[in-house]
Amino acid sequence: MKDEIVWLHLSDLHMYEKRWGWDSYQVLDELIKDLKRGQKDEGIRPDLIFFTGDVSFGQVRDQPGDTLADQYQKAQEFFDQVREAFSPEVAKANFFLVPGNHDVDRSQITPEVNEWLSGEDRKLDEILTDIHGPTPMWQKSMSRLLEYQRFPSARQLVRDDG
């Protein structure tokens, strides 16, 4: 048994096909090559991979290639390449995602929900009740992450214990 845990931390991909040029893909290709070299030359292989925010560029327009779903699809391809850069590949169960501010569907943000989320008189026990309820207002606030929740890497975090 190993006496250490190795993790890889990535963030801020901001995947948006129409905004990216050849240089963006060149950087990602070099990263994949570097991860493979790190394992081959230095024996570095992560046990866990964390991606902490801003998978997407954000909601732009509803044109092909612009939607959050399109951005997440391209990001999924990259995440699979990252996991598969190692031998053995890093299991999907060991790949963790945290949404960032660009992963929010801004068309789902309403003044009502913003006020509810940022209310100065909110108490921790009320917030926890809303989350564990979940209350209708909590569900409404989470609608801004619906496309993120449909993203395959995000969905794999929901486990079936039965």
Rosetta blueprint (number, residue, H / E / L):
1 M L
2 K L
3 D L
4 E L
5 I L
6 V L
7 W E
8 L E
9 H E
10 L E
11 S L
12 D L
13 L L
14 H L
15 M E
16 Y L
17 E L
18 K L
19 R L
20 W L
21 G L
22 W H
23 D H
24 S H
25 Y H
26 Q H
27 V H
28 L H
29 D H
30 E H
31 L H
32 I H
33 K H
34 D H
35 L H
36 K H
37 R H
38 G H
39 Q H
40 K H
41 D H
42 E H
43 G L
44 I L
45 R L
46 P L
47 D L
48 L E
49 I E
50 F E
51 F E
52 T E
53 G L
54 D L
55 V L
56 S E
57 F L
58 G L
59 Q L
60 V L
61 R L
62 D L
63 Q L
64 P L
65 G L
66 D L
67 T L
68 L H
69 A H
70 D H
71 Q H
72 Y H
73 Q H
74 K H
75 A H
76 Q H
77 E H
78 F H
79 F H
80 D H
81 Q H
82 V H
83 R H
84 E H
85 A L
86 F L
87 S L
88 P L
89 E L
90 V L
91 A L
92 K H
93 A H
94 N H
95 F E
96 F E
97 L E
98 V E
99 P L
100 G L
101 N H
102 H H
103 D H
104 V L
105 D L
106 R H
107 S H
108 Q H
109 I L
110 T L
111 P H
112 E H
113 V H
114 N H
115 E H
116 W H
117 L H
118 S H
119 G L
120 E L
121 D L
122 R L
123 K L
124 L H
125 D H
126 E H
127 I H
128 L H
129 T H
130 D H
131 I H
132 H H
133 G L
134 P L
135 T L
136 P H
137 M H
138 W H
139 Q H
140 K H
141 S H
142 M H
143 S H
144 R H
145 L H
146 L H
147 E H
148 Y H
149 Q H
150 R H
151 F L
152 P H
153 S H
154 A H
155 R H
156 Q L
157 L L
158 V L
159 R L
160 D L
161 D L
162 G L
